């Protein structure tokens, strides 16, 4: 996973190249990097799930309010 840090915003890019997440306080955006949100393989969803878990851990450890409250 690559982490791109901007003031108050973390962008996480999956090492698999198929997903990108943009995370800030109260904001969470999933950006597919290939195709749309529909994929022919469950591996794409496995990659997304792994990226979300890693991004959540990093974002919370770096002061992002994951719950948005």
C-alpha positions as CSV (number, residue, x, y, z in Angstrom):
1,X,0.0,0.0,0.0
2,X,1.2,3.5,-0.9
3,X,0.2,6.3,1.4
4,X,0.0,9.9,0.0
5,X,-0.3,12.5,2.7
6,X,-1.9,15.9,2.2
7,X,-3.0,18.3,5.0
8,X,-5.8,16.4,6.8
9,X,-6.2,13.9,4.0
10,X,-4.7,10.4,3.4
11,X,-4.8,8.7,0.1
12,X,-4.2,5.0,0.1
13,X,-3.3,3.2,-3.1
14,X,-3.5,-0.6,-3.2
15,X,-0.2,-2.3,-4.2
16,X,-2.4,-4.4,-6.5
17,X,-3.2,-1.2,-8.5
18,X,-7.0,-1.7,-8.5
19,X,-8.2,0.5,-5.7
20,X,-7.6,3.9,-4.1
21,X,-9.1,5.3,-0.9
22,X,-9.3,8.9,0.1
23,X,-9.8,9.3,3.8
24,X,-10.3,12.5,5.9
25,X,-12.3,13.3,9.1
26,X,-15.9,12.2,8.2
27,X,-15.1,11.4,4.6
28,X,-14.3,8.1,3.0
29,X,-14.1,7.7,-0.8
30,X,-13.5,4.5,-2.7
31,X,-12.0,5.1,-6.2
32,X,-11.7,2.0,-8.5
33,X,-8.5,2.4,-10.6
34,X,-9.6,0.0,-13.3
35,X,-13.1,-0.4,-14.7
36,X,-16.1,0.5,-12.5
37,X,-17.4,-0.9,-9.3
38,X,-18.3,-4.2,-10.9
39,X,-15.6,-6.8,-11.3
40,X,-15.5,-10.3,-12.7
41,X,-13.3,-11.6,-9.9
42,X,-13.7,-11.8,-6.2
43,X,-10.0,-11.0,-5.9
44,X,-10.8,-7.4,-6.6
45,X,-13.1,-7.4,-3.5
46,X,-10.5,-9.2,-1.4
47,X,-8.0,-6.4,-2.5
48,X,-10.5,-3.7,-1.5
49,X,-11.2,-5.3,1.9
50,X,-7.4,-5.6,2.6
51,X,-6.9,-2.0,1.6
52,X,-9.7,-0.8,3.9
53,X,-8.4,-2.6,6.9
54,X,-4.8,-1.3,6.4
55,X,-6.1,2.2,5.7
56,X,-8.3,2.2,8.8
57,X,-5.4,1.2,11.0
58,X,-3.1,3.8,9.6
59,X,-5.7,6.6,9.5
60,X,-6.8,6.1,13.2
61,X,-3.1,5.9,14.3
62,X,-2.6,9.3,12.6
63,X,-5.5,11.1,14.1
64,X,-8.3,10.7,11.5
65,X,-11.8,10.3,13.0
66,X,-12.8,7.1,11.2
67,X,-16.4,7.1,12.5
68,X,-17.1,10.7,11.3
69,X,-18.8,11.6,14.6
